[in-house]
């Protein structure tokens, strides 16, 4: 399952030229998985939120971002995992979405 893969992963990397929403990105963030992606998604300000990084779409920027996380202490990395989940909760009002789906389908 997607959840099983996310649970054994350290980072979610999706260097995208264009995302109108980026469902996979928010799914990773809501699972507490820091994300490396471009600035061409609605999920920006990742580093300021300690939720991941928005990078330029080139090999050097991606490698620098991966190295940034690889050299991080476990304690600092844990803060990014917490930040990822908090970022997702702040950006998406899951309770409102749940109510809207209940109203729509049930």
N, C-alpha and C positions, 0 to 999 in steps of 0.2 A: 504494500500500500504506500501511498504518498507519505503518510504520517510516519511509517516505519523508516523510509529512506531519509526523511528530514531528521528524525531522531538520532540517526547514526552519523549525521553530517556535521561538519564544523562551520562551514560557510555555504551560502547560496550565491552563486555567481551567474549573472545573466547580463552580459554586455549587449544591450539592446539599442538599436537606432531609433526605435519608436514603439511606445506602448501607450495605448489610450487608457488602460487601467493597470495591467500587470498583475493578473490574478495569482500567478505563481509567486511573485515577489511578496505580496501581502500574506500569502499563505505561509511562506517561509518566515517572515517577520513575526507573524502571530504565533508561530511555533517556537519563538525565541531564538531564531537562527539569524545571525548577522548577515547582511546582504552586500554584495559588491555589484553595482550596476552603473549605468550611465546617468547623465542628467536628463535624458530623454524619456523619463517616466514620470508619473505623478508622485513618485516616492523620492523626494529630494530632502536635503538637510539631514541625511543619514548620519554623517560623522558628528555633526553638532548634537545630535540626539544619542550619540553612542550606540547606534543601531546598525552601522555598516559604513559604506563609502560610496559616493557617487564619483565616478572617474571618467576621464576622457576615453574615447574608444580607440585605444592603440595598445599594442602589446606592452610597452614600457609602463604605462599607467596601471594596467591590470597586474603586471608583475610586481610593481611597487605596492599595490594594495594587498596582494596576497602575502608579500614579505612583511608588510606592516602587521598583519594578523599573526603570521607564523612566528614572529619574534616577540610577540606579546606574552606577558606573564599570564599564568592561569587565572590569577585574580583579576587582572585587567580585562582578559577575555570574558570572564564571567559578567563583568559590568556591561559589556557589549551585548551579551545574550539577554540580560535583563532589559537593557535599553531597546533591543529589538522588539520584545514583547510589549513594552510600554509605548513605543512608537506606534505599533499597530493598533493598540487599544485607543490611543489618542486620535488617530486618523480615521478609524472606523468605529462607529457607534453600533456595536454588535447587538445590543439590546433592542435598539430601534429596528435594525434589519430583521431580527428574529420576529418581532411583532408584525412587521410588514409582511413577511412570509406567512405567518399564521393567518393574518387577515386575508391574504390573497388565496391561500390554499385550504384554509380550514375553518 
